[in-house]
Amino acid sequence: NVGRANIGNFNIGSANIGSANFGSGNLGDRNRGVASIGVDNFGLGNLGDRNAGPGNAGTGNRGFWNTGKANLGIANSGDSNVGIANAGSSNIGVG
């Protein structure tokens, strides 16, 4: 571990709990960024697993502030949406 107050192995940064985190305040494993909870997140403040971008909650989201699973874009809620502000599942476009 490199940094302060890390619990786990191979953490770089401060206050990480888990293994192989890079950044600060991560809880889980292999998170890259700040304040993520889960596994394999990249970005700031993600909750869940395999999210990329800031503020995603769920699994496999790419973009900004998505909730659900496998969304791509900005502020989508649901599953498999592509675009901006979609709600539900399998939508493409703008809200």
MDTraj code that builds the backbone (N, CA, C; nanometers):
import mdtraj as md
import numpy as np

residues = "ASN VAL GLY ARG ALA ASN ILE GLY ASN PHE ASN ILE GLY SER ALA ASN ILE GLY SER ALA ASN PHE GLY SER GLY ASN LEU GLY ASP ARG ASN ARG GLY VAL ALA SER ILE GLY VAL ASP ASN PHE GLY LEU GLY ASN LEU GLY ASP ARG ASN ALA GLY PRO GLY ASN ALA GLY THR GLY ASN ARG GLY PHE TRP ASN THR GLY LYS ALA ASN LEU GLY ILE ALA ASN SER GLY ASP SER ASN VAL GLY ILE ALA ASN ALA GLY SER SER ASN ILE GLY VAL GLY".split()
xyz = np.array([
    [0.0836, -0.1196, 0.0000],
    [0.0000, 0.0000, 0.0000],
    [0.0875, 0.1252, 0.0000],
    [0.0448, 0.2251, -0.0750],
    [0.1099, 0.3545, -0.0761],
    [0.0042, 0.4579, -0.0426],
    [0.0233, 0.5305, 0.0660],
    [-0.0751, 0.6287, 0.1105],
    [-0.1131, 0.6030, 0.2540],
    [-0.2065, 0.6782, 0.3019],
    [-0.2459, 0.6688, 0.4421],
    [-0.3787, 0.5964, 0.4580],
    [-0.3892, 0.5269, 0.5677],
    [-0.5148, 0.4665, 0.6135],
    [-0.5774, 0.3702, 0.5132],
    [-0.4971, 0.2940, 0.4422],
    [-0.5486, 0.1914, 0.3520],
    [-0.5645, 0.0592, 0.4257],
    [-0.6700, -0.0125, 0.3943],
    [-0.6914, -0.1465, 0.4482],
    [-0.7052, -0.2399, 0.3285],
    [-0.6171, -0.3359, 0.3184],
    [-0.6174, -0.4279, 0.2057],
    [-0.4795, -0.4340, 0.1432],
    [-0.4725, -0.4761, 0.0189],
    [-0.3446, -0.4931, -0.0484],
    [-0.3376, -0.4112, -0.1762],
    [-0.2183, -0.3641, -0.2072],
    [-0.1877, -0.2999, -0.3351],
    [-0.2704, -0.1748, -0.3627],
    [-0.3064, -0.0996, -0.2594],
    [-0.3798, 0.0251, -0.2760],
    [-0.2823, 0.1410, -0.2921],
    [-0.3162, 0.2362, -0.3804],
    [-0.2391, 0.3579, -0.3968],
    [-0.3345, 0.4746, -0.3755],
    [-0.3063, 0.5556, -0.2747],
    [-0.3950, 0.6648, -0.2370],
    [-0.4234, 0.6577, -0.0895],
    [-0.5253, 0.7224, -0.0453],
    [-0.5576, 0.7261, 0.0968],
    [-0.6990, 0.6747, 0.1226],
    [-0.7143, 0.6109, 0.2369],
    [-0.8445, 0.5677, 0.2869],
    [-0.9174, 0.4718, 0.1940],
    [-0.8458, 0.3824, 0.1307],
    [-0.9075, 0.2774, 0.0496],
    [-0.9272, 0.1520, 0.1332],
    [-1.0379, 0.0842, 0.1103],
    [-1.0633, -0.0441, 0.1740],
    [-1.0873, -0.1450, 0.0634],
    [-1.0016, -0.2453, 0.0568],
    [-1.0099, -0.3447, -0.0493],
    [-0.8725, -0.3666, -0.1096],
    [-0.8685, -0.4137, -0.2317],
    [-0.7415, -0.4442, -0.2957],
    [-0.7298, -0.3769, -0.4322],
    [-0.6084, -0.3341, -0.4632],
    [-0.5725, -0.2794, -0.5938],
    [-0.6551, -0.1571, -0.6326],
    [-0.6865, -0.0709, -0.5369],
    [-0.7550, 0.0545, -0.5649],
    [-0.6528, 0.1636, -0.5927],
    [-0.6866, 0.2548, -0.6834],
    [-0.6013, 0.3672, -0.7157],
    [-0.6837, 0.4938, -0.7007],
    [-0.6492, 0.5773, -0.6030],
    [-0.7275, 0.6962, -0.5725],
    [-0.7542, 0.7013, -0.4236],
    [-0.8549, 0.7726, -0.3831],
    [-0.8850, 0.7872, -0.2418],
    [-1.0313, 0.7559, -0.2126],
    [-1.0529, 0.6987, -0.0955],
    [-1.1886, 0.6745, -0.0484],
    [-1.2662, 0.5688, -0.1231],
    [-1.1982, 0.4736, -0.1828],
    [-1.2665, 0.3656, -0.2539],
    [-1.2941, 0.2487, -0.1603],
    [-1.4058, 0.1832, -0.1816],
    [-1.4429, 0.0654, -0.1051],
    [-1.4714, -0.0463, -0.2043],
    [-1.3868, -0.1482, -0.2045],
    [-1.4019, -0.2579, -0.2996],
    [-1.2680, -0.2901, -0.3629],
    [-1.2704, -0.3486, -0.4789],
    [-1.1481, -0.3920, -0.5450],
    [-1.1352, -0.3306, -0.6844],
    [-1.0124, -0.2966, -0.7193],
    [-0.9757, -0.2494, -0.8531],
    [-1.0536, -0.1263, -0.8986],
    [-1.0860, -0.0363, -0.8073],
    [-1.1492, 0.0898, -0.8432],
    [-1.0415, 0.1910, -0.8790],
    [-1.0677, 0.2726, -0.9806],
    [-0.9764, 0.3769, -1.0241],
    [-1.0498, 0.5093, -1.0161],
    [-1.0100, 0.5938, -0.9226],
    [-1.0766, 0.7220, -0.9055],
    [-1.0975, 0.7520, -0.7586],
    [-1.2014, 0.8273, -0.7293],
    [-1.2275, 0.8734, -0.5937],
    [-1.3689, 0.8334, -0.5514],
    [-1.3803, 0.7816, -0.4317],
    [-1.5089, 0.7579, -0.3657],
    [-1.6019, 0.6622, -0.4397],
    [-1.5480, 0.5564, -0.4958],
    [-1.6316, 0.4545, -0.5593],
    [-1.6524, 0.3369, -0.4651],
    [-1.7690, 0.2761, -0.4753],
    [-1.8010, 0.1582, -0.3966],
    [-1.8374, 0.0470, -0.4936],
    [-1.7621, -0.0615, -0.4901],
    [-1.7878, -0.1744, -0.5794],
    [-1.6585, -0.2304, -0.6345],
    [-1.6669, -0.2860, -0.7541],
    [-1.5528, -0.3525, -0.8161],
    [-1.5345, -0.2999, -0.9586],
    [-1.4100, -0.2727, -0.9948],
    [-1.3730, -0.2346, -1.1322],
    [-1.4419, -0.1081, -1.1820],
    [-1.4594, -0.0095, -1.0963],
    [-1.5153, 0.1193, -1.1377],
    [-1.4038, 0.2137, -1.1806],
    [-1.4356, 0.3025, -1.2748],
    [-1.3417, 0.4039, -1.3199],
    [-1.4123, 0.5382, -1.3168],
    [-1.3659, 0.6293, -1.2332],
    [-1.4288, 0.7607, -1.2252],
    [-1.4558, 0.8010, -1.0820],
    [-1.5413, 0.8974, -1.0668],
    [-1.5697, 0.9593, -0.9386],
    [-1.7076, 0.9185, -0.8884],
    [-1.7136, 0.8662, -0.7674],
    [-1.8409, 0.8436, -0.7000],
    [-1.9326, 0.7410, -0.7633],
    [-1.8785, 0.6319, -0.8109],
    [-1.9617, 0.5258, -0.8673],
    [-2.0057, 0.4272, -0.7594],
    [-2.1236, 0.3725, -0.7764],
    [-2.1785, 0.2736, -0.6850],
    [-2.2198, 0.1524, -0.7672],
    [-2.1548, 0.0405, -0.7456],
    [-2.1842, -0.0802, -0.8226],
    [-2.0573, -0.1362, -0.8829],
    [-2.0694, -0.2078, -0.9921],
    [-1.9552, -0.2745, -1.0527],
    [-1.9401, -0.2374, -1.2007],
    [-1.8152, -0.2259, -1.2425],
    [-1.7783, -0.2048, -1.3835],
    [-1.8433, -0.0810, -1.4458],
    [-1.8510, 0.0282, -1.3703],
    [-1.9012, 0.1550, -1.4216],
    [-1.7851, 0.2442, -1.4637],
    [-1.8051, 0.3273, -1.5653],
    [-1.7040, 0.4227, -1.6098],
    [-1.7672, 0.5602, -1.6241],
    [-1.7089, 0.6582, -1.5583],
    [-1.7617, 0.7943, -1.5588],
    [-1.8023, 0.8340, -1.4189],
    [-1.8429, 0.9576, -1.3972],
    [-1.8803, 0.9998, -1.2621],
    [-2.0267, 0.9714, -1.2281],
    [-2.0504, 0.9321, -1.1048],
    [-2.1850, 0.9252, -1.0498],
    [-2.2764, 0.8183, -1.1045],
    [-2.2218, 0.7091, -1.1529],
    [-2.3057, 0.5991, -1.2006],
    [-2.3415, 0.5051, -1.0860],
    [-2.4625, 0.4528, -1.0896],
    [-2.5061, 0.3553, -0.9900],
    [-2.5653, 0.2352, -1.0632],
    [-2.5112, 0.1185, -1.0371],
    [-2.5586, -0.0020, -1.1038],
    [-2.4413, -0.0831, -1.1555],
    [-2.4600, -0.1474, -1.2683],
    [-2.3576, -0.2341, -1.3246],
    [-2.3370, -0.2046, -1.4728],
    [-2.2127, -0.1860, -1.5117],
    [-2.1795, -0.1738, -1.6524],
    [-2.2270, -0.0466, -1.7203],
    [-2.2435, 0.0609, -1.6459],
    [-2.2851, 0.1877, -1.7050],
    [-2.1633, 0.2643, -1.7566],
    [-2.1807, 0.3355, -1.8689],
    [-2.0755, 0.4172, -1.9282],
    [-2.1322, 0.5556, -1.9524],
    [-2.0734, 0.6557, -1.8883],
    [-2.1205, 0.7925, -1.9071],
    [-2.1327, 0.8642, -1.7747],
    [-2.2299, 0.9525, -1.7657],
    [-2.2460, 1.0377, -1.6493],
    [-2.3823, 1.0154, -1.5838],
    [-2.3836, 0.9904, -1.4557],
    [-2.5043, 0.9869, -1.3718],
    [-2.6115, 0.8897, -1.4196],
    [-2.5721, 0.7748, -1.4676],
    [-2.6668, 0.6713, -1.5070],
    [-2.7001, 0.5810, -1.3884],
    [-2.8225, 0.5304, -1.3858],
    [-2.8603, 0.4302, -1.2869],
    [-2.9186, 0.3102, -1.3593],
    [-2.8888, 0.1924, -1.3112],
    [-2.9399, 0.0707, -1.3736],
    [-2.8267, -0.0154, -1.4247],
    [-2.8480, -0.0761, -1.5402],
    [-2.7501, -0.1701, -1.5938],
    [-2.7265, -0.1440, -1.7421],
    [-2.6005, -0.1393, -1.7819],
    [-2.5589, -0.1324, -1.9226],
    [-2.6125, -0.0106, -1.9970],
    [-2.6187, 0.1040, -1.9304],
    [-2.6595, 0.2280, -1.9957],
    [-2.5378, 0.2998, -2.0528],
    [-2.5576, 0.3721, -2.1619],
    [-2.4522, 0.4489, -2.2255],
    [-2.5031, 0.5891, -2.2515],
    [-2.4421, 0.6895, -2.1884],
    [-2.4854, 0.8269, -2.2102],
    [-2.4918, 0.9056, -2.0811],
    [-2.5898, 0.9951, -2.0739],
    [-2.6021, 1.0866, -1.9614],
    [-2.7396, 1.0736, -1.8979],
    [-2.7416, 1.0506, -1.7679],
    [-2.8636, 1.0521, -1.6862],
    [-2.9721, 0.9557, -1.7338],
    [-2.9333, 0.8382, -1.7764],
    [-3.0297, 0.7338, -1.8098],
    [-3.0663, 0.6532, -1.6861],
    [-3.1890, 0.6060, -1.6795],
    [-3.2337, 0.5240, -1.5694],
    [-3.3043, 0.4011, -1.6248],
    [-3.2590, 0.2852, -1.5862],
    [-3.3155, 0.1611, -1.6375],
    [-3.2043, 0.0727, -1.6905],
    [-3.2334, -0.0062, -1.7908],
    [-3.1360, -0.0998, -1.8458],
    [-3.1197, -0.0804, -1.9964],
    [-2.9971, -0.0864, -2.0416],
    [-2.9627, -0.0878, -2.1848],
    [-3.0138, 0.0327, -2.2624],
    [-3.0090, 0.1497, -2.2023],
    [-3.0472, 0.2728, -2.2705],
    [-2.9234, 0.3392, -2.3310],
    [-2.9426, 0.4057, -2.4449],
    [-2.8357, 0.4803, -2.5101],
    [-2.8871, 0.6207, -2.5378],
    [-2.8187, 0.7213, -2.4844],
    [-2.8598, 0.8584, -2.5098],
    [-2.8613, 0.9417, -2.3840],
    [-2.9586, 1.0331, -2.3774],
    [-2.9671, 1.1273, -2.2665],
    [-3.1050, 1.1201, -2.2028],
    [-3.1081, 1.1020, -2.0723],
    [-3.2291, 1.1094, -1.9908],
    [-3.3393, 1.0123, -2.0331],
    [-3.3021, 0.8928, -2.0698],
    [-3.4008, 0.7881, -2.0985],
    [-3.4391, 0.7154, -1.9708],
    [-3.5649, 0.6732, -1.9626],
    [-3.6112, 0.5940, -1.8488],
    [-3.6773, 0.4674, -1.9033],
    [-3.6460, 0.3562, -1.8402],
    [-3.7027, 0.2303, -1.8859],
    [-3.5923, 0.1411, -1.9396],
    [-3.6221, 0.0627, -2.0403],
    [-3.5248, -0.0308, -2.0945],
    [-3.5171, -0.0219, -2.2470],
    [-3.3967, -0.0358, -2.2963],
    [-3.3689, -0.0452, -2.4403],
    [-3.4162, 0.0762, -2.5201],
    [-3.4038, 0.1952, -2.4617],
    [-3.4380, 0.3178, -2.5335],
    [-3.3134, 0.3768, -2.5982],
    [-3.3332, 0.4422, -2.7132],
    [-3.2252, 0.5111, -2.7818],
    [-3.2720, 0.6533, -2.8133],
    [-3.1918, 0.7522, -2.7739],
    [-3.2265, 0.8908, -2.8067],
    [-3.2280, 0.9788, -2.6844],
    [-3.3128, 1.0796, -2.6867],
    [-3.3234, 1.1767, -2.5786],
    [-3.4581, 1.1619, -2.5116],
    [-3.4546, 1.1418, -2.3770],
    [-3.5650, 1.1284, -2.2871],
    [-3.7006, 1.1325, -2.3428],
])
top = md.Topology()
chain = top.add_chain()
for i, resn in enumerate(residues, 1):
    res = top.add_residue(resn, chain, resSeq=i)
    for name in ("N", "CA", "C"):
        top.add_atom(name, md.element.get_by_symbol(name[0]), res)
traj = md.Trajectory(xyz[None], top)
